[in-house]
């Protein structure tokens, strides 16, 4: 099998988990699928044509080879192409009647956690450098308190370098014994972000005050240095909030047949970043702190992100769409967009 060569121009660097989802089928059998929120996001970016650099190592075992093959198929560049000896992370995934996923994780002494802050920073500064790298992304399992010393300095370095820092809260409370330490670690990462992605469930897990999801999201944004926050609402679509008080909502105009929701948020965020990289506002900004988005930008970002997520949930497991597929969907089924 011939895989595409990773693009010479790398625009996004991702750091975080790559694991195998063992998805429970109706007969009780566990079906292995390549997954992990950051892994899904990374592949989704690559499949939509974005030059993406994945910073974590992969295992040399059977599952690690499966993960590496998925990256190669998506045209993703690996900062650490040589496999490590540690085994691949595992997650057991259960699905409820609505296709919503719940997770149990097995992540001690695993390959994707074999990173350090100096190593992550060096990978983004390696000669001859990455002059076109505009965005640094992490989230989900990388936000546990035990790994904060690995990822937080990297986030700080990327923000200082002028890159757009994106953090996907995507909380997994089942994996942590100490929720207080977990929340503190998540909030420390969010303080480095220019763009936060969060779900209504994440807001509840974080204990953000507010009468509804929008109020909670506004409170979270106000409590950080972030300029924007993307709030996903499941079948209710998504909202993009700006620090200046502007907010926009986007939702599908036609019903979506949901098979399962595995990877939906990851594909949403990938679609958002793909659309952001297309906007002149990002191209004009020499430093992420200077980036400004208007209503037209917000509509483009949300429409592309919502369509990316919808195409994912129509299939089993995380199957990220291609760029032509997303464009075709937004053309055939334009979403409903409105200012709040």
Secondary structure, 3 states (H helix, E strand, C coil): CCCCCCCCCCCEEECCCCEEEEEECCCCCEEEEEECHHHHHHHHHHHCCCCEEECCCCECCHHHHHHHHHHHHCCCEECCCCCECCECEEEEEEECCCCCEEEEEECCCEHHHCCCHHHHHHHCCCCCCCCCCCEEEEEHHHHCHHHHHHHHHHHHHHHHCCCEEEEECCCCHHHCCCHHHHHHHHHHHHCCCCEEEEEHHHHHHHCCCCCCHHHHHHHHHHCCCCCEEEEECHHHCEEEEECCCCEEEEECCCCCCCCCCCCHHHHHHHHHHHHHHHCHHHHHCCCHHHCCCCHHHHHHHHHHHHHHHHHHHCCCCCCCCCHHHHHHHHHHCCCEEEEC
